[in-house]
């Protein structure tokens, strides 16, 4: 049940209303953005909500049961609001969203929250984007659990892994500009494959602030799993952390972190069912 402030409830009961929908977005990198369907900027609880994003919401599907609340939002790509490059770079993936109604003529009257959740998949077409907004109940539909596996289930450097990434992270620059998926760096001084599955974070240049996983490292050439929004330029600076292939031998020899390995490398696998005396 929604609680509505008395001033806003009175306005909602009037024959003529001045309502606008607002979208509060908080990306995973901490950037906060506000948009509104009103034709003027609104100041609400210390945050500024800007018009002009062309956001058009679909009907909101909601219920009292544990069904997933959802809707779609269509918007116009703009350098001043949500840009093509930022969407392609994944900066809005899983961003937190709150959608609410206010009286744009008197925003201090309060708000009616329509939906809280996260942005799902966004598609781009003809200068516009369509993004799915998933309600909070979406997280309850996911299956959490683990199964035995010979590979590690932790992410390198997280709370379970505990590996100190500062010891295996370097700062380098782009030596030869390539494509949006591959380029040559300054002398890395490591064997081929050392940075396979590692994480690259851009510190300067057109891709500054973006993180991307390394698919393959051969000498000083880095190939990325996903294409960057824009190709890097010579001299762009980035940090690069060594990668982990999740194997016990790698954890032990490369990171000296065998005590925190989150896998079962010595548990017999399915292939042991085909084994019999005298096979070896």
HELIX and SHEET records of a PDB file:
HELIX    1   1 UNK A    6  UNK A   12  1                                   7    
HELIX    2   2 UNK A   84  UNK A   88  1                                   5    
HELIX    3   3 UNK A  107  UNK A  109  5                                   3    
HELIX    4   4 UNK A  136  UNK A  141  5                                   6    
HELIX    5   5 UNK A  165  UNK A  168  5                                   4    
HELIX    6   6 UNK A  248  UNK A  253  1                                   6    
HELIX    7   7 UNK A  258  UNK A  260  5                                   3    
HELIX    8   8 UNK A  270  UNK A  274  5                                   5    
SHEET    1   A 7 UNK A  32  UNK A  36  0                                        
SHEET    2   A 7 UNK A  19  UNK A  26 -1                                        
SHEET    3   A 7 UNK A  96  UNK A 103 -1                                        
SHEET    4   A 7 UNK A 111  UNK A 125 -1                                        
SHEET    5   A 7 UNK A 128  UNK A 135 -1                                        
SHEET    6   A 7 UNK A  70  UNK A  76 -1                                        
SHEET    7   A 7 UNK A  56  UNK A  57 -1                                        
SHEET    1   B 2 UNK A  42  UNK A  44  0                                        
SHEET    2   B 2 UNK A  47  UNK A  49 -1                                        
SHEET    1   C 7 UNK A 169  UNK A 176  0                                        
SHEET    2   C 7 UNK A 182  UNK A 185 -1                                        
SHEET    3   C 7 UNK A 221  UNK A 224 -1                                        
SHEET    4   C 7 UNK A 211  UNK A 218 -1                                        
SHEET    5   C 7 UNK A 199  UNK A 202 -1                                        
SHEET    6   C 7 UNK A 237  UNK A 241 -1                                        
SHEET    7   C 7 UNK A 169  UNK A 176 -1                                        
END                                                                             
